Amino acid sequence: ETPPVDGRRGGALPSVCPQHTDMPEEMRVETMELCVTACEKFATNNESAAKMIKESMDKKFGSSWHVVIGEGFGFEVTHEVKNLLYMFFGGSLAVCVWKCS
Amino acid sequence: MRKASTVQKVAPPGPKSNKNKKKDEEEAVDAGGGRVSYGKALIKPPDQLELTEAELKEEITRTLTANNPHAPQNIVHYSFKERSFKVTSAVDQLAVLFEMEGNLVHIDSDEGRRLRAKEILANEPATVNTGAEADEEELALPEEGGREVDEVGEEDRPDSVASKTGMKEQKATNQFNFCERASQTLNNPPREISCQTEPPPRSVFGATVSQWEIYDAYVMELQKQEKNKEKQKAPTLRKDVDKSRNKTMLTETANDDITKVRKGAKILERMVHQNTFDDIAQDFKYFEDGSDEFRGQEGTLLPLWKFQYDKAKGLSVTALCWNKKYPDLFAVGMGSYDFNYQGRGMLVFYSLKNSAFPERIYPTDSGVMCLDIHEQHSYLTAVGFYDGCVAVYNLKREGSEPVYKSTVKTGKHTDPVWQVCWQNNDMDDRHNFCSVSSDGRVVSWALVKNELVFTDIIRRSLAGPESAQQRGILACGTSLDFHKQIDYLFLVGTGEGKIHKCSKTYSSKYLETYDAHSRAVDAIKWNHFHPKVFISCSSDWTIKIWDHTINTPMFTFDLKVPVGDVAWAPYSSTIFAAVTTDGKVHVFDLNINKYEEICKQAVVVKKKTELTHIEFNPIYPLLIVGDDRGNVISLKLSPNLRKKPKAKRGQDPPQRTEVEVAKMEKLLSLLREPEESLPA
């Protein structure tokens, strides 16, 4: 439903939309780019994409990150302050990344 | 084959036999060689035994036995049992011709078994086969018995080899080359230290993911982006404003960085200063001039810190004042006494803790002529300027502007302000101070919110009868001092040398007038203890001490040089100090010497430097002296200058003041009696 409409607009719809985040600016930008890269790379396999994101985040920002990628789920998580990103990608995918050790 | 078997019966075998041998050899040579042919006749040696033919043919039998010819044939030994010598019949006939000790061990003997066991052990480590073989050889060697040195040597080798090969058996180290020594170092006891960090803060977040939610979010995002694009087209001024705001933010943050460090930097600066001038600080605190005991009554002044400020170099010190609350802080007013060269001025605060740089600097447009620090609110400083303005500075506030300043509208003086003095809060509980100026007015200023409200206390132009002569006399006031206890009573010194005693309540008349000096009165100070005594100094070279009830001075001191300033000591009613234009400080103690100073000391290095002001520190035995080059010099008073009456134990300060008052009174009474006795 939604993708054809977007296609007609000629890609005016942003492919990435941060729904909720409390990360600092540079961290947010970096994380979003990473998520986009991972999702594009593993377009068919959410698990590998999540794995890639999680491992990169662990390396860059410290241990115990958690990543969930999917199209339909609900969640309630406890996260360390200033370490949560919840964004949408590609019109149908939601990515939730948070840190909690 | 020996030819000669001529055995003699008794002849000594030695030399004869040798000779016989010689003979044989000669004959043998003959036989063998064949070259030299001697006759075959028998040559008789000259000492041969002469025997008869019959004796020569006699046959002698010899038998060969197995007896040892070297063995003794009759051994006699002493028997203790029988207490006699006994002959041993059987004698050992064994003669050992050759002895060699071998290193072969019987395989079944103890030794052999032991060695075999060792062999097995040596063979087990595979890497040291050669070592093991060497071991076998080495091990075989100690089987020799008897020779200690060799034993030792060989046991060494097995030891070292064993250690190299790492044999497990315990080597019996010999006591000669090895000894055990052990020691234990002192170890610090272990201590447990534990720490718990705070975990990073956490919060909870939840949401649902579904296709319609995602769609809605995207649509909203799109709308936001469109709005942003519109905003971007909006005038760029906003951006500049933002940028400038950002800049100020940056500078503020930069300042914040410095201000964060400011306190620490200040403390560091003081520490460095104290280290640099450590000897001065030590002198200030502890040094007592020991030579005072030998000097009789006189004392000395020890120069301590010198306070200079670069930007104030051309200015002279026009005012000095100690802060009552912080006894290490004092204010210096800078300006110029020269009528022709009037420029800017400065108000500078110094602390004794840092003589290199002032604590506060307030540049002013006009020269500062006088200043006073409030007694209770020591952050308020009243300042009088050369252009007639007065101002109040609040040290608590940032910025270099005064909080209050008088202007033409608010009744500033028209001539330089020569003295300001804080008063107690007036009836409306406002802070107020008084100022005196050459325009003849004594004005009281009250601090009301943002302004200074003035009230003329004395308008000198109106005072007195209006005769031209007297008007001429009624001119500028050059000094001012308020009584310590009596609030409304004050003294004004004039430019003609008169001193007027006035009251705040009487604005048009003076209570009394003293013909004090022939020139302008530079300073008037009430005594800290005695309520009736005040001192005045003038450029007519004199210092005079007065009792305000009597018209003539009690004491007069002629210093032969114009006197710049005079000050009472806060710890004694009879000690005061004065500075003169020839760069000297004079300290007087009336208790000790009524006619001369007890200390006269030049404190400036350069000639022609005039000293302009002097002040005693309220607590420490310290003087500060200002000169006309903008320098302030601090001096420590030696013990002779600080003589106080001996305090009895447990004497309270009020009692001390009474003692001081009594001291002064005694001096005055000596002078008064003759006066009273004079016929009126």
Interface residues (C-beta under 8 A of the other chain):
Chain A: E1 T2 A12 L13 P14 C17 Q19 H20 G70 E71 G72 F73 G74 F75 E76 V77 T78 H79 E80 V81 L84 Y86 F88 G91 S92 L93 A94 C96 W98 C100
Chain B: P200 P201 R202 S203 V204 F205 G206 A207 T208 V209 S210 Q211 I214 Y215 A217 Y218 E221 L222 Q225
